Amino acid sequence: MFDNLSEKLQRVFKNLRGEGKLTAENMEAALREIRVALLEADVHFRVVKQFIEAVKLQAMGEEVLSALSPTQHVVKIVRDEMIKMLGSHQAKLRFANEPPSAIMIVGLQGSGKTTSTGKLARWLSKNGHQPIMVSVDVYRPAARQQLAVVARDIKLPIYAGTADETKPSELAKSARREAVQTGRDVLLVDTAGRLHIDDQLMTELQELKEQLNPSEILFVADAMTGQDAVKSADEFHKRLGITGVILTKMDGDARGGAALSIRQITGQPLKFVGVGEKFDALEPFHPDRVAQRILGMGDMLSLIEKVEGSIDQKKAEEMQRKLIDNEFTLEDFRDQIKQIRKLGPLESLLGMMPNIGPIKDLKNVKVDENEITRIVAIIDSMTPRERENHMLVNGARRRRIAKGSGTSVQDVNNLLKQYAQARKMMKSLSGMGGMLGKRMGKLKLPGGLGGMFGGM
């Protein structure tokens, strides 16, 4: 996400620092590079123009040019203007004063409306709400069945409708009644899409809007389509009045132009981003955190929230104790890997780390998920006694473990060697670990974050 833009902007700042002193000339050169970087990231040209003008107005002031660390001033100005461009603050969902709140999910066909409806339902359920879903797409074959499959997978209710209900308005009316009768506080309405915007589609959506009086109309856009997504969002807003945007496939978009343009062009906030295929891969959009990631400052708050929601705190605290006391076994190692994998792809986690100091190159690390699967398979193929005491694993046992895990003896040897080296390092750092544990106890990091990073 934003990899190309992030790399180019960091190169600009590095060049500025190399100048030693900031002048009007090298600042102009830097602004030209920033402009090119944004345009190459597929940011709308109008948004780029406004952004560069705003940065230039502040960066070319005497206070910045004569400062002791002018480049830091410029980075701060770019960060602040980028946050403004992205929306200044997180735009939270709005709910009706009296439940159920209706949320219409709209967009073009193929943008990911149905999947996003399921992801949003799951997110709402995890955050204290009781959603129910309904598909009012009566045109696309099996559209309603598709949402039913999604509902089954995330174990949340859906109003399936009857054979007599063939109009979107009828389905929406019955679904609202079902929500009231079953005590559901949010009704998610998955609407029909088209390959292009037409009057029939808009008329139908406007009728649904009048009938439901929704608290939110969320436009679902595919980030991979770049400025086409921004253009479609703008047209939907002009004709329907959307209240926010869900941008899907953000994990596959290295440019990020749509995310950086949507707020400025439509005037409506980006509320959620889809960052994967799984139903838990939907994240609220935080402009300040995204700006920091783009500028290489990391996104530790999002990482902590991921840990808080996924890691078993008791297990993490126990793991931290074992690390300090040098009681870390192969079984603990396997359990730690499984805990960390709950957080999602490891490369996305590394991308949240600040691009500074000894961890500045972590974002370039390519994690082989298959290698992690092999490690777990090898440890699973050991007996409980072997996992407890790796010294028991002799040549014959290694051959048996390799055969049982579908790997080679060399793979088993490599794992045991790495594990032994890790234990040796942990033992030498046990004193430091005790001090670290005490400090983390004082910090009260959520979700056993200290234990997780100790294991990593």
N, C-alpha and C positions, 0 to 999 in steps of 0.2 A: 504494500500500500504506500503510494507516494515515493517509492524508492528512487526513481530517476530524478524527480524534482529535489528530493532531499540531498542527494549526492551533489547535484549541480549548485545548489545554494550554499552548501558547506564549502564547496571549492571556492566560491566567490568570497566568502568570509575569510577563508584561509589566505587568499591572495591579498585581501585588504590588510590583514594582520602583517603580512610580509612587507607591506609598503612602509611600515614604521610610523609614518605620519599621514594623516588623512588630509587630502586636498580636494578642491572642487573638481579637479580633473579626474583623479582616480575614483572619486565617488560617482561621477558621471559614467565612467567605464563600468563600475560595479552595477549601477542601475540598468545599464544596457544589457549586461549579462543576466541580471535577474528577470528583465523583461523577456528575453529570449527563452530563459528556462521555463517561465510560466506559460508562454505561448506553445512551447514544445510539449508541455504537460497537458495541452488541450484546454487551457483555461480560456474562457470567452474573452475576445479581444477588448471588449468594453470594460470588463472587470480588471483586466491587466492594466489598461490605461489609467483607471481610477486608482488602482493600488500603487502604481509607480509614482503618480502625481502626489499622493498622500505621503509616501515614504520620502520623496525628494524634498517636499516642503519642510519636513522636520529634520531630515538628515543633513541638509545643506546649511543649517543654521550655525552661527558662530559658536554657540555653546557646545555643539557636537564636534565640530572641526577642531576646536582648541582643547578638548577634554583630554585628560591623562590617558584614558583608554577609549578612543573614539570608536573603534570597531565594535566594542561591547555595546555602546550607545546605538550604533546602527542595527545590530542584531536585535536589541530590545525594540527598536522602532518597527523593524520588519515583523517581529513576533506580534506586537500589539496591533498592527494594521492587518495582519493575517487573521488574527482572532476576530477583528471587526468584519472582515470579508466573509468569514465562516459563520458569523452570527452572534458574536460577543459572548453569549451565554447559552447553556443547555436549554433547549425548548422542550419542556415536559408535556406529556399528554394532558389534555383538558377533559374533564368529566362533567356530566350533567348534575344539577343539584338534586334531581330525583332519578334514581336508577330505574331501568337500565340505560346506560349511556350507549348511544349508537355510534359506531366508528365505521365509516364507509372506506373500503379499500378499492381504489380505482387505478386505471392505467391501461396501457396498450397490451395487446395479446403477446404472451411470451416474455413479459417483463418479470414474472415471478410473483404475481398477486396471490395465488392460492398458497404457495409455500410460505410467503410472507405473512399471510393471514394466520397460518398455523404457528409460525415462529412468534408472532405477536401475542397470540393466545397463550402460548407457553410462558412467554415473558410476563404477561399480566398475571397468570396463575402463580408464578414464582414471587410476585411482588404484591401479594395480598388481595388480588381480585378474583372474581369467579366468572370467567367469560363463557359465552356460548357462541358458536359460529353458524353461519348460514351462507349458502351459495345461491345467488339469484341469477346465475348465468344459465339461461334456459336455451341458449343457442348452440354452444360448443358441446359436441357429443361427450358424454361421461364427465362433464365439468363438475357436476354436483357429486358424482361418485369419487372423483379425485379428492375433493375436500373431505369426504367421509373417510377415505383412507388416511389422510393426514390427521384427522380427529382421532382415529383409532390408534395411530402411532404415538400421539402425544397424550392419549388417555384423557381427552377433554370432550365435552358434549357438543353435538351438532344438531341443528334442526334440519331434518332430511326432507321435509315436505311430503305432500300426498300426490297421488297421480292426477288429481283434479287441479292442483296448483301449478299452472303453466305460465303465469305472469310474474315478473319480478316484484311488482307491488303486492301481490297476494302472498308470496313467500316471505317478504319482509314483514308484512303485517302479522302473519301467523308466528314468525320467529320472535317478534317482539312480545307477543302474548305468551309464548312458551318461556321466554326469559323472565317475565314477571311471575308466572306461575311456579317456576322452579327456583326463584330467588337468585337469579344470575344478575350481576350488576353491570356487565358489559356485553353488548351484542356486536360482534364483528361481522360485517356484511361484505362478502367477497363478490364483487360485481363483474359483469361481462366486459370483455375487452374487444378491441378490433385491431386489425393490422395497421389501420390509420384512423385518424380522428374524423368522424362523420357526424352529421346532424342528428341521425337516428340515435346514435350512442349517447350524445350529449343531452338530447331531449329525455331519454330514459333515465339518465343519471340525475337530471334536474328534478324529475318527478319523484325519484327516490329521496332526494334531498328534502323536498317539501314534505313528503310523507313522514320521514324519519326524524327530521330536525336534528341531524347528527352533531355531536360535540366535536368530532374530528372528521375531516375528509383527507385521507392520506393517499398521495400519489406514489405509486411504486414505479421506480425507474431502474433500468439496467446500467450500472456504472460503465460497463464495457462499451456502450454505444456513445460515450462521450457527450459532445455538444448536442447530439440528437435527443438525448435524455433531457437535457436542459430546455431545449426548444419545446418538446412535448409537455413538460411540466408547466412551462409558461403558458402554452395554449390551453391546457386543462384549467389552469388558474383563472385565465381571462374569461372562460366560458362557464366554469362551475364554481370557482372560489375554493380552491384547496386550502387546507390549513397547515400542511406539512408534507414532507417527502420521506419515503423509505428508499434508500439507495442499495440495491442488491449487487452481489458479486464484487464488492469492494476489495476482497482478498485477491482477486485476479486482475485488478486494474493498477498497473504500476505507475500510471500517469496521474490520475486523480483529478482531472480537469472538471468533471461534472460536479464533484463534491465542493470544489473551490468556487464554482460559478453559480450554483443553484440559488443560494440565498440572495445574491446581488441581482440576478436577472428576474426571479419570480417575486422576490420580496417575502417569500415564505421559508420557514426554517427547515433544515435537514434534521429530522427527529431520530431516525434509526438508520444503521447501516448493517447490511448482511455481510458476514465475513466467513462464510463457509456453507456447506450443504446441510449440516446437521441442524436440528430444530433449536438447539441452544446457541446457534451461531448468529445471534442478532444482538447488537449492542446499541445503547443510547448514544447519540452523537454529542460529543463534548468539544466545542470549538477550541478552547484553550489547550486541551490535551493533544488534539490533532496538530495544532500549530507547533507545539513543542516537539512532537515526533518528527514533523517535517524538517525542523531546524536542528535535529540531532540531539535534542534535550531529553529524549525518552518520554515514557508515559508510565511512571511508576504507580500512579493512583489507579489506573485501569488494571495494572498487573496485580496490585494488592487486592482489588475488588474481585478479580478472577480467583485468586487464591482463597479469599474469604468465602466465596460461594462454592468452591469445589473441593477444598482440602479438609479432611477430617482433623479438627483441631487437637483432639485427644491423641490421635495417632502421631501427629506432627510433633507434639510436645514429648511423647514417649521416644520418638526417633531422635529428637535433639538430645535427650538424656543419654541414649545409647551411644550417640556420637561422642559426647563428652567423656563417657565412661569407657570408651573403646570396646563396646559390646555389639558393634554393628555386624550382623551376620549377612550371608547371601540372601536369606529370606527377607530380611529388612531391606536389603538393596532392591530386591524385586518389588516389594510392596511400595517402596519410595518411587520407583519408576511408574508403577500403576497410578499412584496418586498424582504425579506430575502430568501424566498423559491425560488426566481428566481436564486439565487446563486448556487442551487443544493442541494444535501443531506447535512443536517446540520452536520452529523458525519464527512464528508470529510472536511468541513470548520473548525471544531474543531481540526482536524488532522494537520491543517496548523499553529496552535498556538504553540509558543515555549513551551517546556516542562520544564518550570522554575517557581519559585515563586508560587503565589496563583493559577495560572492557569495550574500547571503542571499535574494535574489529569484530565483535560478537555478531553484529547484524549480517556480516558476510559469511558466517559459518553456515554450511549446508548440512542439515541434520538428516541422516539416513534413517527414516522411520522403520525400515525393514531390519536394520541392525538392532534397533531397540527390541523389535519383536523377537529376533533370534536370541537375544540375551535372556528375555523372559522365558522363552521355550527351553533354553539350556537349564536355567535354574529350576523350572517346573519338572524337568526330567531327573532331578536329583532326589534322593531320599531325604526325609526330614533331618536325619543325622548328618548327612553330607552338607546340607544347607547350614546346619548349625556349626559344623567344623569342617572347613574346606580342606584341611590337611589330610582328611581321610580319602580324598579323591586321588587314587593311584591310577596307574596306566590302564588296568582292566576296567575300572569304574569310568574313566574318561571315555573309553570306547563305547561302553554301554550308554552313557549320557548322550554322546554324539549321535548314536543310532536312534535313541528315543526322541531326540529333539529335531531330527532331520538336518543336523549340521555336521561339521567335521571335527575331528579331534583337535585340529589346530584352532578352531573357533573356541572350543572349550578351554584349551590352554591359554588363549589370549584373554578370555574373560577372567580366569583364575589369576592370571598375572596382573591384570589391571586392578582387580579387587584387592589383591595382596598389597600392591603399591598404595592404593587408596587407604587401606587400613594403617599402613606404616605412616603415611602422612598425617592421618587423623590422630594417631598416637602421639606424634611429635608436637601436634598442635593442641593437645588435650587441655593444657593449661590455658591457652588462649581461648579455647572453646568454652571453658568454664566462665571466663570473664565475659565472653560474648553472650553466653546464655543469661548471665545476670543482667547485662545491659539490655538485652532484648526483653527480659521480663519487665524492666522498668519502662521500656518503650511501649509495651503492650501491643505489639504488632498483631493484627488480626489474622485469624485462621492458621496460627502456627507458622507464620511466614519464615520465622527464624529457622525452624526445623527443616522447612522445605529447602531453603538455600543452603543449609548445612549439608543436607543430603546431596544436593546438586554439586 
